[in-house]
Amino acid sequence: MNTKIFWIFGALQAASLGAIILVLFKALGTINGSAVIGSDTHLLRSVSFPLCHLIVQYIIYRK
């Protein structure tokens, strides 16, 4: 496996997934009229889930 290509596309995938989660929670807050979750939890989920996804992909595909 070419690790440079994996990290380039993996980082792009993780960034786009984080952006989608960020926009989703913003939209839910707008629809609801109030914040669905706190801004700190919002940011934590937008970063931690894509990062964990990237780590799991690396573990699976490193061989």
MOSUL-V356086 format. One record per pair of residues at least 12 apart in sequence whose ideal C-beta (glycine too) atoms are under 10 Angstrom apart, sorted by sequence separation. I is the first residue (numbers start at 1). GAP is how many residues later the second one is. If there is no record, write none. Layout:
BEGIN
I_GAP ; I_GAP
END
This chain:
BEGIN
24_12 ; 25_12 ; 29_13 ; 25_14 ; 28_14 ; 25_16 ; 26_16 ; 25_17 ; 24_18 ; 25_18 ; 22_20 ; 25_20 ; 26_20 ; 21_21 ; 22_21 ; 24_21 ; 25_21 ; 24_22 ; 22_23 ; 23_23 ; 21_24 ; 22_24 ; 18_25 ; 21_25 ; 22_25 ; 20_26 ; 21_26 ; 18_27 ; 19_27 ; 21_27 ; 18_28 ; 21_28 ; 17_29 ; 18_29 ; 21_29 ; 18_30 ; 20_30 ; 18_31 ; 19_31 ; 17_32 ; 18_32 ; 14_33 ; 17_33 ; 18_33 ; 16_34 ; 17_34 ; 14_35 ; 15_35 ; 18_35 ; 14_36 ; 17_36 ; 13_37 ; 14_37 ; 17_37 ; 14_38 ; 11_39 ; 14_39 ; 15_39 ; 10_40 ; 13_40 ; 14_40 ; 13_41 ; 14_41 ; 10_43 ; 11_43 ; 14_43 ; 10_44 ; 13_44 ; 10_45 ; 7_47 ; 10_47 ; 6_48 ; 9_48 ; 10_48 ; 6_51 ; 7_51 ; 10_51 ; 6_52 ; 3_55 ; 6_55 ; 6_56 ; 1_57 ; 3_58 ; 3_59 ; 1_60 ; 1_61 ; 1_62
END
